[in-house]
Structure formats: C-alpha cells, structure tokens
Amino acid sequence: MAATTHTRIGMVNFINTAPLYEVWKRTVHHPAWRVIEAPPSDLNRLLFQSELDLGMVSSHEYALHPDRYRILADLSISASGPVGSVFLFSDVRVESLAGRLVLLSNQSQTSVHLVKIVLEEFYGIAPRYASGNVLHPEKLSEPPGAVLAIGDDALRLSRDGRYPVRLDLGEVWRQHTGLPFVFALWVVREAFCEAYPQEVAAIHRELKRCVAEGRRDLTAISAAVAPRIPMEPAVCYEYLQALEYDLQPEKQTALRLFFDYLIKRGEADSNALPLKIWG
C-alpha cells in the first residue's frame, strides 16, 4: 500500500528523551512525518482519540487500551534501578503518609499507577490522592504530605532541595521485584499499523537509529540540554547514562509484571497480556 501523506508522531520533549529526540531533530527531515510535542498524559489522550498515529506514550496507556495499539519492538524509556526523574518527594518518612494527601503529577499516567503500587502494595499504606501541578502544591486546599513528580519537574525539584525525603520509584521497584521498570513505550495505533506497515517500519528504523546515535553522542547532547533545568552538563550526562531505551526480554518480563499488578487492581484491561509487539 502507498505511504500515507501525513503521519502524526507524538514525542515527549523532556530531558529523558534527548538521546533520541535531539538526533531526530537534527537528522530526520521527512516531509510526511509531523512531530507533535506534549507531556505523556497529553500524548496518551491524543493517541487514543486517533489524533496521533504513533508515539511515545505511558506504558499504562497501552495496558488501558491494548486492543487499539501495538508496541514497537526494541524501544522504551526504562531503568534498571534508579531512574533519576520519577520521585515521590516528601517532608516525612514514606511510612508516615498513611491517610495523608499525596499530590500526583498531572503530566503522568504510568508513574501515577506505579506510586500507588509502591505505597499500597509494597509499603502497605493507604494515602489519599489528588492530581495537579507539583511545582505549586500550595494551590491545593490542603498541604500534601508528598508529591509525585516526573521528568523535568522531578529534576528541578531534586535540584532545589525543597523536600528532604525523596523516593526514586525505579529503585524501589527494582528492590521489590528484582526487575527494571518500563516507564514509556513507543506505540502505534492498530488501524494505522495495518493500513501503512511500510511507513511504520520506516519510522521504526529511524527511531532505533536515533537512539543508537544519541547514546554514542551523549556528552554533546548532555551539554546542549542541561541548561533547560538548569543542571551541570556532567550531572545531566550521569542522569542520561542511567536511562535505557531498549525493550529486551527482561524489560518485557518487567512490563508483564507491572500489567499483572494493574489488572489485579482493576486499573488495566485484562487483554493487556500477552503483549502485542510489532517489528
């Protein structure tokens, strides 16, 4: 089938996507491929509403609507331990959050569900939850006991030292499961994949090439994007070096375990398993 004349690609423009996206912006100039930047929660909605054809979305979005999507092979945002940009920040010990209000980032979907698993399943406590802007918790009617921040917001809160207690959710997941955690996936709409498989394959190749090139050029990329936070280039390099962008078998095992938790908690579609991976 002929290629589509207009392919809409969703991209998260956080620091954690820089090894892929900075290379993409510099080297990919395809007239039919239109990139739309947004936080994960917005891209999730746009993909579900068929306003995107494929994109980087929250892992939970696939688990919520597995009949609509396929996962692109060999791509993710994941970590085999501390992720460095998904934190529960607090003034008190985690065990003291029972019954307290926890403010959840309105940019997140996967991490919102992960922190609930961490608090309720791993720590055995039951806080209350609200969603909002984690950089301005004072806007809530009640001061939160903790805030969940992701991406660049989490990096900024880490830098300003506002909270004495911080829990890296990637690290906690690893401690309790022995597995990495997959925060984001590249997902394509089922209908688009069936209609334009060659287009999907071409984009898939370019995404993987960009990741490989970005990982080789991490020093220059870190120096280019660190001022956004701001943070020192060496600190940015250390952060990006700890992130992983593959979806190898251990990552798939971790994804299945996360989805199994979600299904048992009634927070995902049972058809999320087995995984549907394309490519």
Number of C-alpha atoms within 10 A of each C-alpha: 9 9 13 13 8 11 21 17 21 27 21 23 17 18 22 24 20 23 27 22 21 19 21 18 12 9 11 14 10 9 9 13 16 14 16 16 16 17 19 27 18 19 26 24 14 19 24 17 10 14 14 22 23 29 27 26 31 26 26 29 24 28 26 18 16 22 14 16 26 24 24 22 18 20 22 27 22 23 22 19 20 22 24 23 23 27 28 23 27 21 16 14 14 18 11 13 20 17 12 17 18 24 25 27 22 19 22 24 21 21 25 21 17 21 23 18 18 16 17 14 12 13 13 12 17 16 17 13 16 13 17 16 18 23 14 8 17 11 11 13 7 10 13 21 21 27 27 28 28 24 22 18 21 22 21 19 20 18 12 8 11 12 15 11 15 21 18 18 23 25 21 17 23 17 12 10 12 13 21 24 32 27 22 24 26 25 29 25 20 16 14 20 19 12 14 15 16 15 18 22 15 10 17 19 11 17 20 17 14 23 23 15 16 21 18 12 13 18 18 13 22 24 16 14 21 17 12 11 16 13 16 13 18 13 13 24 18 14 18 22 15 14 21 21 22 19 22 12 10 13 21 19 17 20 23 17 16 22 26 19 17 21 18 11 11 10 15 21 19 17 15 22 16 10 17 15 14 17 12
